[in-house]
Amino acid sequence: MSKLKRKQPLIDINEQFKRALDTMEHISKSIFITGRAGTGKSTLLSYFRHTTKKKVVVLAPTGVAALNVKGQTIHSFFRFKPAITLDLVRRVRSGDDKRNIYKKLDAIVIDEIRNNSITERLLHLFDDNQQARRRH
């Protein structure tokens, strides 16, 4: 194991951690990182956020979760009102300010993601934008 320090506390980085970082840095598709509590998911995300060359935003579904990862809530980042519905998310058009917010991002990190249709739709919109960027 090697020890690296970059704007982060000293942490042990094993081969699995390195592979995950490499994948996160070089993949252009959505990935899902899962594991039990205490397995290093938040450490990995924090390290990635501070070392990546990508333009990244870190989001979470709740205020407490957003504070824990020093990010924003999904609603505040996309400027959604609390009563957002899947139908309203579907209405986001390519010229809409909400969609333009993340056109220039390379990655959206969502911590403590919950399986719900609004989050799923946001991920699809982001993937669509990334594919369009690669074609141009």
C-alpha distance (Angstrom), angle and dihedral (degrees) to the residues before:
residue distance angle dihedral
M1 . . .
S2 3.75 . .
K3 3.76 126.4 .
L4 3.77 119.5 -136.5
K5 3.77 131.0 -178.7
R6 3.80 122.1 -163.8
K7 3.79 116.7 150.0
Q8 3.78 85.6 -43.2
P9 3.78 135.1 90.6
L10 3.78 115.3 -90.6
I11 3.80 108.7 -80.2
D12 3.77 135.9 174.2
I13 3.78 112.0 -111.0
N14 3.79 115.3 -159.8
E15 3.80 128.4 -174.7
Q16 3.81 93.8 -92.2
F17 3.82 90.3 52.7
K18 3.83 90.2 48.9
R19 3.82 91.8 49.6
A20 3.80 91.0 49.9
L21 3.82 91.7 49.5
D22 3.80 91.3 47.5
T23 3.80 91.4 50.0
M24 3.79 92.0 48.1
E25 3.80 91.5 48.7
H26 3.79 97.3 48.2
I27 3.80 106.6 31.0
S28 3.78 120.7 94.4
K29 3.80 96.9 -165.2
S30 3.78 133.5 76.6
I31 3.78 115.9 -82.0
F32 3.77 130.7 -169.3
I33 3.79 121.6 -144.3
T34 3.76 116.0 -163.7
G35 3.77 137.5 171.2
R36 3.76 144.1 130.4
A37 3.78 121.9 -75.4
G38 3.79 112.5 -72.1
T39 3.81 96.5 23.9
G40 3.82 94.4 115.0
K41 3.81 103.9 -100.3
S42 3.80 94.1 133.2
T43 3.81 91.2 43.0
L44 3.81 90.0 51.8
L45 3.80 92.4 48.8
S46 3.79 92.7 46.5
Y47 3.80 92.2 48.5
F48 3.80 91.4 47.4
R49 3.78 91.2 49.7
H50 3.80 92.3 53.6
T51 3.81 98.2 42.2
T52 3.80 105.7 35.6
K53 3.77 124.8 106.9
K54 3.79 88.8 -148.2
K55 3.79 124.9 101.2
V56 3.80 99.9 -110.8
V57 3.78 137.2 179.7
V58 3.80 121.9 -167.2
L59 3.79 116.8 -144.7
A60 3.79 137.7 175.1
P61 3.80 134.5 -172.1
T62 3.82 96.6 -121.0
G63 3.78 136.1 39.9
V64 3.81 93.2 -117.6
A65 3.80 92.1 50.5
A66 3.82 90.6 47.1
L67 3.81 91.3 52.0
N68 3.80 90.6 49.9
V69 3.82 91.8 57.0
K70 3.81 95.7 35.3
G71 3.78 89.7 -117.3
Q72 3.77 139.9 111.1
T73 3.76 133.4 -93.7
I74 3.78 116.2 -99.2
H75 3.80 89.1 -118.3
S76 3.81 95.1 52.5
F77 3.81 94.8 45.5
F78 3.79 93.9 51.0
R79 3.83 91.4 36.0
F80 3.78 92.4 -122.2
K81 3.76 119.9 163.2
P82 3.81 115.5 -123.5
A83 3.81 91.3 -104.9
I84 3.83 94.2 60.8
T85 3.78 115.0 149.9
L86 3.78 132.8 -165.6
D87 3.80 88.6 -108.9
L88 3.83 90.9 58.3
V89 3.81 91.4 47.9
R90 3.81 89.7 52.0
R91 3.80 89.7 55.9
V92 3.81 92.7 63.6
R93 3.79 104.6 118.8
S94 3.79 129.6 -161.0
G95 3.82 92.9 -103.5
D96 3.79 93.9 47.3
D97 3.81 117.1 115.5
K98 3.80 91.0 -129.3
R99 3.78 91.1 58.2
N100 3.81 92.5 43.6
I101 3.80 89.9 55.9
Y102 3.76 91.7 75.6
K103 3.80 103.1 28.6
K104 3.80 90.3 100.5
L105 3.80 95.9 46.8
D106 3.78 122.2 104.6
A107 3.79 95.7 -163.1
I108 3.76 140.9 14.5
V109 3.79 113.3 -158.4
I110 3.80 113.3 -158.9
D111 3.79 114.2 -169.7
E112 3.79 120.5 -158.1
I113 3.77 90.1 11.0
R114 3.75 114.9 -167.7
N115 3.75 124.0 -149.2
N116 3.77 101.5 -111.0
S117 3.76 133.4 135.0
I118 3.82 96.2 -116.1
T119 3.80 93.4 54.9
E120 3.80 89.4 44.5
R121 3.81 91.1 52.5
L122 3.82 91.5 48.9
L123 3.80 89.9 52.8
H124 3.81 90.3 50.4
L125 3.81 91.3 50.3
F126 3.79 90.6 49.9
D127 3.82 91.7 48.3
D128 3.82 90.2 49.3
N129 3.81 90.4 53.0
Q130 3.80 92.3 47.8
Q131 3.81 91.7 51.3
A132 3.81 91.0 48.8
R133 3.83 90.6 50.4
R134 3.81 91.3 52.4
R135 3.82 91.5 51.9
H136 3.82 92.8 54.7
